[in-house]
Amino acid sequence: MGTTLFAIGLFDCNINRDVFYVWITKILLPELPENSVIFMDNASFHKGKNIEQAIINAGHQIEYLPVYSHQI
């Protein structure tokens, strides 16, 4: 989407899986172009069957970045 911010949400709380689900379903998914691919890191609140299913049901794909390793 270039350098344009398009799915901005402000939550005055700690982010957990429930808050992230609300952001995904109410803010992000309605703004995405059809057949988008969503890349996420491996934060525990990014993962959940309801989150994955919402993304798939909206016609998008989800990909997780590789787990970070500080070893070289």
N, CA, C and O of each residue as an XYZ file, in Angstrom:
288
protein
N       0.830     -1.173      0.000
C       0.000      0.000      0.000
C       0.884      1.249      0.000
O       0.436      2.353      0.311
N       2.138      1.039     -0.355
C       3.028      2.188     -0.446
C       3.356      2.757      0.913
O       3.608      2.019      1.866
N       3.350      4.065      0.997
C       3.681      4.736      2.252
C       2.445      5.336      2.917
O       2.567      6.149      3.834
N       1.278      4.947      2.470
C       0.027      5.476      3.008
C      -0.437      4.653      4.204
O      -0.531      3.429      4.118
N      -0.722      5.313      5.303
C      -1.342      4.642      6.443
C      -2.835      4.533      6.165
O      -3.476      5.521      5.807
N      -3.390      3.336      6.327
C      -4.786      3.174      5.940
C      -5.639      2.415      6.940
O      -6.857      2.367      6.769
N      -5.072      1.832      7.955
C      -5.867      1.078      8.929
C      -5.402      1.439     10.332
O      -4.830      0.610     11.041
N      -5.646      2.654     10.716
C      -5.148      3.178     11.972
C      -6.206      3.006     13.059
O      -7.383      3.306     12.858
N      -5.765      2.522     14.199
C      -6.650      2.388     15.346
C      -5.905      2.799     16.595
O      -4.703      2.560     16.710
N      -6.588      3.400     17.510
C      -5.988      3.815     18.771
C      -6.703      3.079     19.899
O      -7.911      3.223     20.085
N      -5.948      2.301     20.636
C      -6.495      1.541     21.756
C      -5.760      1.977     23.006
O      -4.531      1.919     23.052
N      -6.476      2.404     24.004
C      -5.889      2.859     25.258
C      -5.865      1.698     26.250
O      -6.505      1.741     27.301
N      -5.110      0.662     25.889
C      -5.013     -0.531     26.722
C      -3.844     -1.372     26.233
O      -3.226     -1.059     25.215
N      -3.548     -2.425     26.952
C      -2.554     -3.379     26.483
C      -3.147     -4.174     25.327
O      -4.334     -4.500     25.329
N      -2.319     -4.478     24.349
C      -2.797     -5.244     23.205
C      -2.698     -6.730     23.534
O      -1.648     -7.230     23.936
N      -3.812     -7.413     23.352
C      -3.852     -8.859     23.503
C      -4.598     -9.432     22.297
O      -4.955     -8.695     21.378
N      -4.828    -10.724     22.301
C      -5.466    -11.373     21.166
C      -6.863    -10.815     20.891
O      -7.243    -10.663     19.730
N      -7.625    -10.510     21.928
C      -8.983     -9.980     21.734
C      -8.958     -8.585     21.105
O      -9.737     -8.298     20.196
N      -8.073     -7.731     21.583
C      -7.954     -6.382     21.021
C      -7.472     -6.460     19.580
O      -7.973     -5.741     18.715
N      -6.502     -7.328     19.320
C      -5.980     -7.488     17.967
C      -7.066     -8.000     17.021
O      -7.149     -7.555     15.876
N      -7.893     -8.924     17.489
C      -9.000     -9.448     16.684
C      -9.965     -8.317     16.299
O     -10.413     -8.245     15.154
N     -10.275     -7.460     17.233
C     -11.160     -6.324     16.932
C     -10.525     -5.432     15.876
O     -11.203     -5.007     14.941
N      -9.239     -5.141     16.010
C      -8.564     -4.298     15.019
C      -8.565     -4.962     13.643
O      -8.830     -4.311     12.632
N      -8.267     -6.256     13.611
C      -8.260     -6.990     12.333
C      -9.628     -6.926     11.676
O      -9.736     -6.557     10.506
N     -10.677     -7.280     12.415
C     -12.008     -7.426     11.819
C     -12.722     -6.103     11.564
O     -13.466     -5.983     10.590
N     -12.509     -5.123     12.414
C     -13.254     -3.862     12.293
C     -12.504     -2.772     11.544
O     -13.123     -1.878     10.967
N     -11.166     -2.836     11.547
C     -10.391     -1.743     10.959
C      -9.583     -2.205      9.744
O      -9.684     -1.606      8.673
N      -8.779     -3.266      9.898
C      -7.892     -3.669      8.803
C      -8.627     -4.319      7.636
O      -8.528     -3.842      6.505
N      -9.356     -5.391      7.888
C      -9.967     -6.150      6.790
C     -10.891     -5.324      5.900
O     -10.859     -5.499      4.682
N     -11.708     -4.436      6.451
C     -12.566     -3.635      5.559
C     -11.793     -2.708      4.616
O     -12.332     -2.274      3.598
N     -10.542     -2.402      4.944
C      -9.747     -1.469      4.144
C      -8.850     -2.143      3.105
O      -8.349     -1.470      2.204
N      -8.639     -3.443      3.210
C      -7.697     -4.125      2.332
C      -8.262     -4.345      0.931
O      -9.456     -4.601      0.772
N      -7.407     -4.243     -0.078
C      -7.826     -4.631     -1.425
C      -8.077     -6.140     -1.467
O      -7.556     -6.880     -0.633
N      -8.863     -6.589     -2.425
C      -9.164     -8.013     -2.553
C      -7.884     -8.824     -2.692
O      -6.889     -8.368     -3.255
N      -7.942    -10.035     -2.163
C      -6.849    -11.008     -2.283
C      -5.514    -10.496     -1.768
O      -4.478    -10.739     -2.386
N      -5.526     -9.794     -0.648
C      -4.287     -9.302     -0.054
C      -3.582    -10.415      0.716
O      -4.204    -11.393      1.129
N      -2.292    -10.249      0.900
C      -1.507    -11.136      1.743
C      -1.070    -10.322      2.951
O      -0.476     -9.253      2.805
N      -1.362    -10.823      4.133
C      -1.023    -10.146      5.379
C       0.177    -10.856      5.990
O       0.126    -12.054      6.266
N       1.254    -10.111      6.198
C       2.452    -10.650      6.840
C       2.487    -10.169      8.283
O       2.316     -8.983      8.563
N       2.712    -11.117      9.197
C       2.773    -10.774     10.613
C       3.977    -11.455     11.246
O       4.448    -12.493     10.779
N       4.465    -10.839     12.329
C       5.521    -11.495     13.080
C       4.890    -12.557     13.966
O       3.698    -12.844     13.854
N       5.681    -13.127     14.829
C       5.204    -14.254     15.636
C       4.786    -13.866     17.046
O       4.873    -14.680     17.964
N       4.334    -12.631     17.225
C       3.808    -12.241     18.531
C       2.645    -13.173     18.873
O       1.827    -13.485     18.007
N       2.570    -13.610     20.103
C       1.553    -14.592     20.481
C       0.138    -14.084     20.230
O      -0.745    -14.877     19.903
N      -0.099    -12.775     20.374
C      -1.455    -12.271     20.160
C      -1.830    -12.179     18.688
O      -2.994    -11.935     18.369
N      -0.871    -12.367     17.781
C      -1.179    -12.388     16.353
C      -1.768    -13.721     15.923
O      -2.372    -13.820     14.855
N      -1.597    -14.727     16.734
C      -2.021    -16.070     16.358
C      -3.278    -16.472     17.100
O      -3.424    -16.224     18.297
N      -4.160    -17.082     16.380
C      -5.406    -17.587     16.948
C      -6.291    -18.046     15.804
O      -6.324    -17.422     14.743
N      -7.000    -19.125     16.022
C      -7.863    -19.656     14.958
C      -8.893    -18.633     14.506
O      -9.178    -18.539     13.312
N      -9.458    -17.864     15.434
C     -10.471    -16.875     15.031
C      -9.870    -15.753     14.186
O     -10.530    -15.229     13.289
N      -8.625    -15.387     14.468
C      -7.942    -14.358     13.677
C      -7.648    -14.894     12.280
O      -7.949    -14.245     11.279
N      -7.061    -16.081     12.226
C      -6.757    -16.691     10.933
C      -8.027    -16.903     10.111
O      -8.042    -16.637      8.909
N      -9.079    -17.375     10.753
C     -10.328    -17.646     10.040
C     -10.959    -16.357      9.522
O     -11.508    -16.347      8.420
N     -10.895    -15.282     10.281
C     -11.442    -13.995      9.830
C     -10.709    -13.515      8.579
O     -11.332    -13.009      7.645
N      -9.398    -13.675      8.564
C      -8.603    -13.257      7.410
C      -8.954    -14.111      6.187
O      -9.161    -13.579      5.097
N      -9.018    -15.407      6.367
C      -9.351    -16.322      5.267
C     -10.772    -16.074      4.771
O     -11.006    -16.034      3.563
N     -11.715    -15.909      5.685
C     -13.116    -15.670      5.295
C     -13.282    -14.379      4.517
O     -14.200    -14.251      3.706
N     -12.398    -13.422      4.760
C     -12.450    -12.156      4.031
C     -11.760    -12.247      2.668
O     -11.725    -11.269      1.921
N     -11.210    -13.426      2.345
C     -10.598    -13.634      1.039
C      -9.130    -13.274      0.950
O      -8.607    -13.027     -0.137
N      -8.462    -13.246      2.101
C      -7.059    -12.878      2.138
C      -6.211    -14.063      2.597
O      -6.738    -15.093      3.018
N      -4.913    -13.904      2.510
C      -3.969    -14.920      2.969
C      -3.158    -14.347      4.118
O      -2.987    -13.134      4.241
N      -2.665    -15.245      4.951
C      -1.821    -14.833      6.061
C      -0.498    -15.581      5.978
O      -0.467    -16.786      5.728
N       0.580    -14.861      6.188
C       1.920    -15.436      6.231
C       2.609    -14.898      7.483
O       2.504    -13.717      7.813
N       3.313    -15.793      8.168
C       4.066    -15.391      9.352
C       5.541    -15.276      8.993
O       6.083    -16.125      8.286
N       6.173    -14.245      9.472
C       7.600    -14.065      9.274
C       8.343    -15.165     10.040
O       7.823    -15.695     11.021
N       9.548    -15.507      9.598
C      10.315    -16.514     10.339
C      10.578    -16.032     11.774
O      10.653    -14.834     12.044
N      10.712    -16.986     12.660
C      11.012    -16.658     14.050
C      12.369    -15.975     14.103
O      13.324    -16.413     13.462
N      12.444    -14.903     14.869
C      13.694    -14.144     14.991
C      14.727    -14.955     15.742
O      14.424    -15.582     16.757
N      15.926    -14.939     15.246
C      17.040    -15.557     15.954
C      18.207    -14.571     15.930
O      18.604    -14.104     14.862
N      18.746    -14.258     17.082
C      19.858    -13.313     17.145
C      21.192    -13.990     16.864
O      22.224    -13.320     16.810
N      21.188    -15.314     16.684
C      22.429    -16.028     16.396
C      22.759    -15.918     14.920
O      21.881    -15.994     14.060
N      24.022    -15.739     14.647
C      24.475    -15.639     13.246
C      25.426    -16.764     12.960
O      25.931    -16.877     11.843
